Amino acid sequence: MTVTLRDDDLALEPTSGSDEFTGFAIVLAGERVGTVALRREGSGTASIRWNSRIEQPFVVARALRLATDHAFSALEVGRVEVRLGVDATRDVRAASIGGLRREGILRMPGDRVDQVLMARLVDDPPSDSRDGFIAILNAGLPTKRVISQGLLRDERGRVLLCELTYKKEWDLPGGVIEVGEAPSVGLVRELQEELDVTVAVRDLVTVNWLPAWRGWDDACIFLFDLGVVDSSMTDGMTLQPTEIKAVHWCDPDDVRAHAAAAAIELLEAVDAGHLPTYREAPKAAE
């Protein structure tokens, strides 16, 4: 038999129950303000759903904590999850405060709204603990894409550009940095993987913010100085064929003829001198 669950002036009072559903009324200071229900989904999982006329997410979060704890103890499941529309910002916030971590976005066909998948596991640290709080923030906070690129010149002052397999424009050597990887370390890794060369990363030239372009999300480029080498260095490169078609030493005319718009703008700024440590690239034409 399901019992009333309490947290100070908030209570979950049983409304219905079956092998599949467990329902509660959300009662705040003696007044019914909403409902919450658990549903067994199999494989040790329960889903949770709710509605409330209380706008404060912290109140709903208290109800969700009571319900998820009940699911773990009484229903003997190891996971409680919910799918919320990406536009349901108040519910997403309440779920996060209530201890459910954001796990990803479920894409939906047609005009249906994409859904945020959130869940709490029985062995997650309590949401009001330091570890639990950090884990929830890490799962839900936005992240910024980071790209590291290298400015490598030959004895004639030409810049090395890579001809890529996945876009027509040429670009500076480098790539996207992995989670938890330092930008300088990631640049060394990318050039080892894609060009089979080991470089020594020197000073940071600039951090260049790129606005969204042609379907790509915005990103921050860390441009590092890789010094000057003999142009024959490219003769010994082994290119990663799935990403790199060829490499080219380029003078300014070559850059303008072949490089991506962001690379052209950046290299012209480098050649003009007095480059700030941080800059924002103008939005390129689509």
Secondary structure, 3 states (H helix, E strand, C coil): CCCCEEECCEEEEEEEECCCEEEEEEEECCEEEEEEEEEEEECCEEEEEEEECCCCHHHHHHHHHHHHHHHHHCCCCCEEEEEEECCCHHHHHHHHHCCCEEEEEECCCCCCCCEEEEEEECCCCCCCCHHHHHHHHHHHCCCCEEEEEEEEECCCCCEEEEEECCCCCEECCEEECCCCCCHHHHHHHHHHHHHCCCCCCCCEEEEEEECCECCECCEEEEEEEEEECCHHHHHHCCCCCCCEEEEEEECHHHHHHHECHHHHHHHHHHHHCCCCCEEECCCCCC
